[in-house]
Amino acid sequence: MLEQAFEQASSGAQNIDITHRLLMPDGTVKHVKVLAHPAQDMENNVEYIGVLMDITAAKRAEEALQELQASLAHVTRVTALGN
């Protein structure tokens, strides 16, 4: 994935937006998002300015919401069949 980001940058990509899952040494999983955009310095050299964000909590909340929606859909189907 890192190679892909470098390829995008070298081909002149306007923005880089990558979400990646990291397996930590203790077995936990972290989710990170990388956002970057090109900028020119005074000598017209292009460099990318960006940020790396830990989005683990947001991913967990998203997964929990999806599980609740699936459970609700199941209960709705069972209730509809029971009537």
Buried (B, 14 or more C-beta within 10 A) or exposed (E): EEEEBEEBBEEEBEEBEBEBEEEEEEEEEEBBBBBBEBEEEEEEEEEBEBEEEEBBEEBEEEEEEEEEEEEEEEEEEEEEEEE
